[in-house]
Amino acid sequence: MKENKRTQRTCFCCRKVLDKHMLLRLVVDDEGQIWPDFSAKLPGRGVYLCLEEVCLRKMSDKRLQVLRRDFSPQLPQWQVLQQRLSDMLGLRFNQMLSGMKRQAVIGRDAVMHQMWDKKPLLVLFASDAGDALLRQVNDAVVKREDGKSLRTKVLVLELDAKSLGLVLGREKVSVVAFLQASPQEKLWQLCVWQQHLVQTGVNADKRKAR
């Protein structure tokens, strides 16, 4: 029997080869503007970017020059592309999270109860979730994972409790969990990409201005 292999692509910046779903496709339009293609279905040829921290720190207009081998991008454009990535990732994340609110396990008690389930779990905290809540849930995750392979994933979002609640149709939400499966894996990927963009300096000026 033939082995089932996942499609892989190469990041044009760092040249790392990863499963296709772990990279973001970029396309260049007729005006030379570079756009994220989250569906990976836009017409025309594209390139892939891994959006890992190490890779993003290497990115520059000089790195984008490599696209001129196959496309006609307008340069310089990296600063604009960074903001475009951040804005579109945020919009995509909010849309996906809103569409998944029926599957959401919301609030400390509900999330702690879900820890007894043996299925993989994705736990998201609001940026202003209290330290006590973070410790309690993280301690439960450690006990849950002890000697098991449940693949619990935990991440603190850029959204505060009020903003997270607005997306989920509540007044405030400090912690929310989802049983991991598609599209939960896609949601996790968006969360990680957002974190990497923030940690490498995207939107730094906006945060200072608040």
SEMARGU-334815 format. One record per residue (C-alpha): residue number from 1; residue in three letters; x, y, z. Coordinates in nm, 2 decimals, padded with zeros to 4 digits. Layout:
<rodrens>
<rodren kegu="NUM" marse="ALA" u="X" v="Y" w="Z"/>
...
</rodrens>
This chain:
<rodrens>
<rodren kegu="1" marse="MET" u="00.00" v="00.00" w="00.00"/>
<rodren kegu="2" marse="LYS" u="00.12" v="00.35" w="-00.08"/>
<rodren kegu="3" marse="GLU" u="00.19" v="00.57" w="00.22"/>
<rodren kegu="4" marse="ASN" u="-00.04" v="00.87" w="00.26"/>
<rodren kegu="5" marse="LYS" u="00.19" v="01.17" w="00.24"/>
<rodren kegu="6" marse="ARG" u="00.09" v="01.53" w="00.32"/>
<rodren kegu="7" marse="THR" u="00.16" v="01.79" w="00.06"/>
<rodren kegu="8" marse="GLN" u="00.46" v="02.00" w="00.15"/>
<rodren kegu="9" marse="ARG" u="00.58" v="02.35" w="00.05"/>
<rodren kegu="10" marse="THR" u="00.90" v="02.55" w="00.10"/>
<rodren kegu="11" marse="CYS" u="00.90" v="02.89" w="00.28"/>
<rodren kegu="12" marse="PHE" u="01.05" v="03.14" w="00.03"/>
<rodren kegu="13" marse="CYS" u="01.22" v="03.33" w="00.31"/>
<rodren kegu="14" marse="CYS" u="01.39" v="03.07" w="00.53"/>
<rodren kegu="15" marse="ARG" u="01.36" v="02.77" w="00.29"/>
<rodren kegu="16" marse="LYS" u="01.22" v="02.55" w="00.55"/>
<rodren kegu="17" marse="VAL" u="01.00" v="02.26" w="00.41"/>
<rodren kegu="18" marse="LEU" u="00.67" v="02.21" w="00.60"/>
<rodren kegu="19" marse="ASP" u="00.33" v="02.06" w="00.55"/>
<rodren kegu="20" marse="LYS" u="00.13" v="02.30" w="00.33"/>
<rodren kegu="21" marse="HIS" u="-00.13" v="02.38" w="00.60"/>
<rodren kegu="22" marse="MET" u="00.15" v="02.51" w="00.83"/>
<rodren kegu="23" marse="LEU" u="00.24" v="02.79" w="00.58"/>
<rodren kegu="24" marse="LEU" u="00.06" v="03.09" w="00.45"/>
<rodren kegu="25" marse="ARG" u="00.02" v="03.13" w="00.08"/>
<rodren kegu="26" marse="LEU" u="00.09" v="03.48" w="-00.06"/>
<rodren kegu="27" marse="VAL" u="-00.01" v="03.60" w="-00.41"/>
<rodren kegu="28" marse="VAL" u="00.09" v="03.90" w="-00.61"/>
<rodren kegu="29" marse="ASP" u="-00.19" v="04.09" w="-00.79"/>
<rodren kegu="30" marse="ASP" u="-00.17" v="04.27" w="-01.12"/>
<rodren kegu="31" marse="GLU" u="-00.06" v="04.59" w="-00.95"/>
<rodren kegu="32" marse="GLY" u="00.23" v="04.42" w="-00.77"/>
<rodren kegu="33" marse="GLN" u="00.07" v="04.42" w="-00.43"/>
<rodren kegu="34" marse="ILE" u="00.13" v="04.11" w="-00.21"/>
<rodren kegu="35" marse="TRP" u="-00.18" v="03.96" w="-00.04"/>
<rodren kegu="36" marse="PRO" u="-00.23" v="03.68" w="00.21"/>
<rodren kegu="37" marse="ASP" u="-00.44" v="03.39" w="00.06"/>
<rodren kegu="38" marse="PHE" u="-00.58" v="03.21" w="00.36"/>
<rodren kegu="39" marse="SER" u="-00.80" v="02.98" w="00.15"/>
<rodren kegu="40" marse="ALA" u="-00.50" v="02.89" w="-00.07"/>
<rodren kegu="41" marse="LYS" u="-00.74" v="02.90" w="-00.36"/>
<rodren kegu="42" marse="LEU" u="-00.69" v="03.23" w="-00.52"/>
<rodren kegu="43" marse="PRO" u="-00.60" v="03.21" w="-00.89"/>
<rodren kegu="44" marse="GLY" u="-00.25" v="03.23" w="-01.02"/>
<rodren kegu="45" marse="ARG" u="00.08" v="03.12" w="-00.88"/>
<rodren kegu="46" marse="GLY" u="00.18" v="03.19" w="-00.52"/>
<rodren kegu="47" marse="VAL" u="00.46" v="03.16" w="-00.27"/>
<rodren kegu="48" marse="TYR" u="00.46" v="03.03" w="00.08"/>
<rodren kegu="49" marse="LEU" u="00.57" v="03.19" w="00.41"/>
<rodren kegu="50" marse="CYS" u="00.60" v="03.00" w="00.74"/>
<rodren kegu="51" marse="LEU" u="00.54" v="03.30" w="00.97"/>
<rodren kegu="52" marse="GLU" u="00.77" v="03.15" w="01.23"/>
<rodren kegu="53" marse="GLU" u="00.94" v="03.40" w="01.46"/>
<rodren kegu="54" marse="VAL" u="01.29" v="03.33" w="01.33"/>
<rodren kegu="55" marse="CYS" u="01.17" v="03.36" w="00.97"/>
<rodren kegu="56" marse="LEU" u="00.98" v="03.69" w="01.03"/>
<rodren kegu="57" marse="ARG" u="01.28" v="03.85" w="01.20"/>
<rodren kegu="58" marse="LYS" u="01.47" v="03.78" w="00.88"/>
<rodren kegu="59" marse="MET" u="01.21" v="03.93" w="00.65"/>
<rodren kegu="60" marse="SER" u="01.28" v="04.26" w="00.47"/>
<rodren kegu="61" marse="ASP" u="01.23" v="04.42" w="00.14"/>
<rodren kegu="62" marse="LYS" u="01.57" v="04.27" w="00.04"/>
<rodren kegu="63" marse="ARG" u="01.42" v="03.92" w="00.11"/>
<rodren kegu="64" marse="LEU" u="01.12" v="04.01" w="-00.10"/>
<rodren kegu="65" marse="GLN" u="01.35" v="04.07" w="-00.39"/>
<rodren kegu="66" marse="VAL" u="01.35" v="03.69" w="-00.45"/>
<rodren kegu="67" marse="LEU" u="00.98" v="03.72" w="-00.57"/>
<rodren kegu="68" marse="ARG" u="01.10" v="03.91" w="-00.88"/>
<rodren kegu="69" marse="ARG" u="01.22" v="03.58" w="-01.02"/>
<rodren kegu="70" marse="ASP" u="00.86" v="03.48" w="-01.09"/>
<rodren kegu="71" marse="PHE" u="00.65" v="03.79" w="-01.02"/>
<rodren kegu="72" marse="SER" u="00.65" v="04.17" w="-01.04"/>
<rodren kegu="73" marse="PRO" u="00.60" v="04.29" w="-00.69"/>
<rodren kegu="74" marse="GLN" u="00.61" v="04.66" w="-00.61"/>
<rodren kegu="75" marse="LEU" u="00.90" v="04.72" w="-00.37"/>
<rodren kegu="76" marse="PRO" u="00.96" v="04.84" w="-00.10"/>
<rodren kegu="77" marse="GLN" u="00.65" v="04.67" w="00.05"/>
<rodren kegu="78" marse="TRP" u="00.75" v="04.47" w="00.36"/>
<rodren kegu="79" marse="GLN" u="00.62" v="04.73" w="00.61"/>
<rodren kegu="80" marse="VAL" u="00.28" v="04.75" w="00.43"/>
<rodren kegu="81" marse="LEU" u="00.27" v="04.37" w="00.40"/>
<rodren kegu="82" marse="GLN" u="00.33" v="04.33" w="00.78"/>
<rodren kegu="83" marse="GLN" u="00.03" v="04.55" w="00.86"/>
<rodren kegu="84" marse="ARG" u="-00.18" v="04.37" w="00.59"/>
<rodren kegu="85" marse="LEU" u="-00.09" v="04.03" w="00.75"/>
<rodren kegu="86" marse="SER" u="-00.18" v="04.16" w="01.09"/>
<rodren kegu="87" marse="ASP" u="-00.51" v="04.31" w="00.99"/>
<rodren kegu="88" marse="MET" u="-00.63" v="04.02" w="00.78"/>
<rodren kegu="89" marse="LEU" u="-00.52" v="03.76" w="01.03"/>
<rodren kegu="90" marse="GLY" u="-00.72" v="03.95" w="01.30"/>
<rodren kegu="91" marse="LEU" u="-01.03" v="03.96" w="01.08"/>
<rodren kegu="92" marse="ARG" u="-00.99" v="03.60" w="00.98"/>
<rodren kegu="93" marse="PHE" u="-00.95" v="03.49" w="01.34"/>
<rodren kegu="94" marse="ASN" u="-01.26" v="03.68" w="01.46"/>
<rodren kegu="95" marse="GLN" u="-01.47" v="03.54" w="01.18"/>
<rodren kegu="96" marse="MET" u="-01.36" v="03.18" w="01.25"/>
<rodren kegu="97" marse="LEU" u="-01.40" v="03.23" w="01.63"/>
<rodren kegu="98" marse="SER" u="-01.75" v="03.38" w="01.58"/>
<rodren kegu="99" marse="GLY" u="-01.85" v="03.09" w="01.36"/>
<rodren kegu="100" marse="MET" u="-01.74" v="02.84" w="01.62"/>
<rodren kegu="101" marse="LYS" u="-01.91" v="02.99" w="01.92"/>
<rodren kegu="102" marse="ARG" u="-02.16" v="02.71" w="01.94"/>
<rodren kegu="103" marse="GLN" u="-01.87" v="02.47" w="02.00"/>
<rodren kegu="104" marse="ALA" u="-01.71" v="02.70" w="02.26"/>
<rodren kegu="105" marse="VAL" u="-01.67" v="02.59" w="02.63"/>
<rodren kegu="106" marse="ILE" u="-01.68" v="02.92" w="02.80"/>
<rodren kegu="107" marse="GLY" u="-01.57" v="03.02" w="03.15"/>
<rodren kegu="108" marse="ARG" u="-01.34" v="02.88" w="03.42"/>
<rodren kegu="109" marse="ASP" u="-01.58" v="02.61" w="03.56"/>
<rodren kegu="110" marse="ALA" u="-01.68" v="02.48" w="03.22"/>
<rodren kegu="111" marse="VAL" u="-01.32" v="02.47" w="03.10"/>
<rodren kegu="112" marse="MET" u="-01.20" v="02.29" w="03.42"/>
<rodren kegu="113" marse="HIS" u="-01.48" v="02.04" w="03.38"/>
<rodren kegu="114" marse="GLN" u="-01.37" v="01.98" w="03.02"/>
<rodren kegu="115" marse="MET" u="-01.02" v="01.88" w="03.15"/>
<rodren kegu="116" marse="TRP" u="-01.17" v="01.54" w="03.25"/>
<rodren kegu="117" marse="ASP" u="-01.24" v="01.47" w="02.88"/>
<rodren kegu="118" marse="LYS" u="-00.98" v="01.26" w="02.71"/>
<rodren kegu="119" marse="LYS" u="-01.00" v="01.44" w="02.38"/>
<rodren kegu="120" marse="PRO" u="-00.74" v="01.70" w="02.26"/>
<rodren kegu="121" marse="LEU" u="-00.82" v="02.04" w="02.39"/>
<rodren kegu="122" marse="LEU" u="-00.75" v="02.40" w="02.27"/>
<rodren kegu="123" marse="VAL" u="-00.76" v="02.66" w="02.56"/>
<rodren kegu="124" marse="LEU" u="-00.75" v="03.03" w="02.48"/>
<rodren kegu="125" marse="PHE" u="-00.71" v="03.31" w="02.75"/>
<rodren kegu="126" marse="ALA" u="-00.80" v="03.67" w="02.71"/>
<rodren kegu="127" marse="SER" u="-00.49" v="03.90" w="02.74"/>
<rodren kegu="128" marse="ASP" u="-00.62" v="04.04" w="03.07"/>
<rodren kegu="129" marse="ALA" u="-00.71" v="03.70" w="03.23"/>
<rodren kegu="130" marse="GLY" u="-00.60" v="03.70" w="03.60"/>
<rodren kegu="131" marse="ASP" u="-00.29" v="03.53" w="03.71"/>
<rodren kegu="132" marse="ALA" u="-00.49" v="03.30" w="03.94"/>
<rodren kegu="133" marse="LEU" u="-00.70" v="03.18" w="03.65"/>
<rodren kegu="134" marse="LEU" u="-00.40" v="03.12" w="03.44"/>
<rodren kegu="135" marse="ARG" u="-00.23" v="02.92" w="03.71"/>
<rodren kegu="136" marse="GLN" u="-00.54" v="02.72" w="03.79"/>
<rodren kegu="137" marse="VAL" u="-00.60" v="02.62" w="03.43"/>
<rodren kegu="138" marse="ASN" u="-00.23" v="02.56" w="03.35"/>
<rodren kegu="139" marse="ASP" u="-00.20" v="02.34" w="03.66"/>
<rodren kegu="140" marse="ALA" u="-00.50" v="02.14" w="03.55"/>
<rodren kegu="141" marse="VAL" u="-00.34" v="02.10" w="03.20"/>
<rodren kegu="142" marse="VAL" u="-00.02" v="01.96" w="03.35"/>
<rodren kegu="143" marse="LYS" u="-00.21" v="01.70" w="03.55"/>
<rodren kegu="144" marse="ARG" u="-00.43" v="01.62" w="03.25"/>
<rodren kegu="145" marse="GLU" u="-00.12" v="01.56" w="03.03"/>
<rodren kegu="146" marse="ASP" u="00.07" v="01.36" w="03.30"/>
<rodren kegu="147" marse="GLY" u="00.17" v="01.03" w="03.13"/>
<rodren kegu="148" marse="LYS" u="-00.08" v="01.09" w="02.85"/>
<rodren kegu="149" marse="SER" u="-00.08" v="01.22" w="02.49"/>
<rodren kegu="150" marse="LEU" u="-00.39" v="01.44" w="02.49"/>
<rodren kegu="151" marse="ARG" u="-00.23" v="01.73" w="02.30"/>
<rodren kegu="152" marse="THR" u="-00.36" v="02.01" w="02.51"/>
<rodren kegu="153" marse="LYS" u="-00.28" v="02.35" w="02.36"/>
<rodren kegu="154" marse="VAL" u="-00.29" v="02.67" w="02.56"/>
<rodren kegu="155" marse="LEU" u="-00.24" v="03.03" w="02.43"/>
<rodren kegu="156" marse="VAL" u="-00.29" v="03.38" w="02.56"/>
<rodren kegu="157" marse="LEU" u="-00.46" v="03.60" w="02.30"/>
<rodren kegu="158" marse="GLU" u="-00.41" v="03.96" w="02.21"/>
<rodren kegu="159" marse="LEU" u="-00.78" v="04.02" w="02.27"/>
<rodren kegu="160" marse="ASP" u="-00.89" v="04.13" w="02.62"/>
<rodren kegu="161" marse="ALA" u="-01.19" v="03.97" w="02.79"/>
<rodren kegu="162" marse="LYS" u="-01.43" v="04.23" w="02.66"/>
<rodren kegu="163" marse="SER" u="-01.32" v="04.20" w="02.30"/>
<rodren kegu="164" marse="LEU" u="-01.32" v="03.82" w="02.32"/>
<rodren kegu="165" marse="GLY" u="-01.66" v="03.82" w="02.47"/>
<rodren kegu="166" marse="LEU" u="-01.79" v="04.05" w="02.19"/>
<rodren kegu="167" marse="VAL" u="-01.67" v="03.79" w="01.93"/>
<rodren kegu="168" marse="LEU" u="-01.84" v="03.51" w="02.13"/>
<rodren kegu="169" marse="GLY" u="-02.16" v="03.69" w="02.20"/>
<rodren kegu="170" marse="ARG" u="-02.09" v="03.74" w="02.57"/>
<rodren kegu="171" marse="GLU" u="-02.02" v="04.05" w="02.79"/>
<rodren kegu="172" marse="LYS" u="-01.68" v="03.92" w="02.88"/>
<rodren kegu="173" marse="VAL" u="-01.48" v="03.60" w="02.83"/>
<rodren kegu="174" marse="SER" u="-01.15" v="03.54" w="03.01"/>
<rodren kegu="175" marse="VAL" u="-01.11" v="03.18" w="02.90"/>
<rodren kegu="176" marse="VAL" u="-01.26" v="02.96" w="02.63"/>
<rodren kegu="177" marse="ALA" u="-01.18" v="02.60" w="02.52"/>
<rodren kegu="178" marse="PHE" u="-01.25" v="02.39" w="02.21"/>
<rodren kegu="179" marse="LEU" u="-01.22" v="02.02" w="02.15"/>
<rodren kegu="180" marse="GLN" u="-00.94" v="02.00" w="01.89"/>
<rodren kegu="181" marse="ALA" u="-01.04" v="01.90" w="01.54"/>
<rodren kegu="182" marse="SER" u="-01.07" v="02.08" w="01.22"/>
<rodren kegu="183" marse="PRO" u="-01.15" v="02.38" w="01.22"/>
<rodren kegu="184" marse="GLN" u="-01.00" v="02.40" w="01.57"/>
<rodren kegu="185" marse="GLU" u="-00.66" v="02.32" w="01.43"/>
<rodren kegu="186" marse="LYS" u="-00.70" v="02.61" w="01.18"/>
<rodren kegu="187" marse="LEU" u="-00.80" v="02.84" w="01.46"/>
<rodren kegu="188" marse="TRP" u="-00.49" v="02.74" w="01.65"/>
<rodren kegu="189" marse="GLN" u="-00.27" v="02.81" w="01.35"/>
<rodren kegu="190" marse="LEU" u="-00.42" v="03.16" w="01.32"/>
<rodren kegu="191" marse="CYS" u="-00.35" v="03.22" w="01.69"/>
<rodren kegu="192" marse="VAL" u="00.01" v="03.12" w="01.66"/>
<rodren kegu="193" marse="TRP" u="00.07" v="03.33" w="01.35"/>
<rodren kegu="194" marse="GLN" u="-00.08" v="03.63" w="01.53"/>
<rodren kegu="195" marse="GLN" u="00.15" v="03.58" w="01.83"/>
<rodren kegu="196" marse="HIS" u="00.45" v="03.56" w="01.60"/>
<rodren kegu="197" marse="LEU" u="00.36" v="03.88" w="01.42"/>
<rodren kegu="198" marse="VAL" u="00.32" v="04.06" w="01.75"/>
<rodren kegu="199" marse="GLN" u="00.64" v="03.92" w="01.90"/>
<rodren kegu="200" marse="THR" u="00.84" v="04.03" w="01.60"/>
<rodren kegu="201" marse="GLY" u="00.72" v="04.39" w="01.63"/>
<rodren kegu="202" marse="VAL" u="00.41" v="04.42" w="01.41"/>
<rodren kegu="203" marse="ASN" u="00.17" v="04.68" w="01.55"/>
<rodren kegu="204" marse="ALA" u="00.43" v="04.79" w="01.81"/>
<rodren kegu="205" marse="ASP" u="00.36" v="05.16" w="01.72"/>
<rodren kegu="206" marse="LYS" u="-00.02" v="05.10" w="01.76"/>
<rodren kegu="207" marse="ARG" u="00.03" v="04.95" w="02.11"/>
<rodren kegu="208" marse="LYS" u="00.25" v="05.24" w="02.22"/>
<rodren kegu="209" marse="ALA" u="-00.01" v="05.49" w="02.11"/>
<rodren kegu="210" marse="ARG" u="-00.29" v="05.34" w="02.32"/>
</rodrens>
